[in-house]
Amino acid sequence: MKISEDIAKVLMAGMKICPYCKKRINENATVCPYCQKNVPLPKPKFEEPKSKEEMEKDARFDMGCTIVVAALFIIGFALFYLIGEGIIDL
């Protein structure tokens, strides 16, 4: 059932299972509060560094977004000025 899996994910957020007593404990716990045994910390998730092409693609996207926002700002300011001066009537 999809719904029960989603509920389980929400309930398990920030939790892990003690490998000894199988009870839910905080994911950062180093000692199980139930069985008092040392619990290994989860291995840090390693993220692959971005390739040069991905970084260039991200930079182009960021630059494009900046240009679009700047153009919209200039157009908005120009319209505000022209309407304020009475040059354009709406």
C-alpha positions in Angstrom: 0.0 0.0 0.0 1.4 3.4 -1.0 -0.3 5.3 1.8 1.2 3.2 4.6 4.7 3.5 3.0 4.3 7.3 3.0 3.2 7.3 6.6 6.1 5.1 7.6 8.5 7.5 5.9 7.1 10.5 7.8 7.2 8.5 11.1 10.8 7.5 10.5 12.1 10.9 9.5 15.0 11.7 11.8 14.9 8.2 13.2 16.9 4.9 12.8 16.5 1.4 14.1 18.8 0.2 16.8 20.7 -2.8 15.4 20.5 -4.6 18.7 17.0 -4.1 20.2 15.3 -3.0 16.9 13.6 0.0 18.5 13.3 3.4 16.8 15.9 5.9 18.1 17.1 9.3 17.1 19.3 9.2 14.0 22.1 11.0 15.8 22.1 8.8 18.8 25.4 7.1 19.7 23.9 5.1 22.5 20.5 3.4 22.4 18.3 4.7 25.2 16.6 1.3 25.5 19.4 -1.3 25.5 22.2 1.1 26.3 24.5 -0.3 23.6 26.7 1.8 21.4 25.1 2.5 18.1 27.3 3.3 15.0 26.6 6.7 13.4 25.3 6.5 9.8 27.9 6.9 7.2 27.9 10.4 5.7 26.3 10.6 2.3 29.0 11.4 -0.3 27.9 13.6 -3.2 29.8 13.3 -6.4 31.4 16.7 -7.3 29.9 18.4 -10.3 31.7 18.1 -13.6 33.0 21.1 -15.3 30.2 21.0 -17.9 27.6 20.9 -15.2 29.1 23.8 -13.4 29.3 25.8 -16.7 25.6 24.9 -17.4 24.6 26.1 -13.9 26.5 29.3 -14.4 24.8 30.0 -17.8 21.4 29.3 -16.2 22.2 31.7 -13.3 23.4 34.4 -15.8 20.2 33.9 -17.9 18.0 34.3 -14.8 19.9 37.4 -13.7 19.5 39.0 -17.2 15.7 38.2 -17.2 15.2 39.7 -13.7 17.2 42.8 -14.6 15.2 43.3 -17.8 11.9 43.0 -16.0 13.1 45.4 -13.3 14.1 48.0 -16.0 10.8 47.6 -17.9 8.8 47.9 -14.7 10.7 51.0 -13.6 10.3 52.6 -17.1 6.6 51.9 -17.1 6.3 53.3 -13.5 8.1 56.5 -14.6 6.2 56.9 -17.9 2.8 56.5 -16.1 3.9 58.8 -13.3 4.9 61.5 -15.8 1.6 61.1 -17.7 3.3 60.1 -20.9 1.3 56.8 -20.9 -2.3 56.7 -19.8 -3.8 53.4 -18.7 
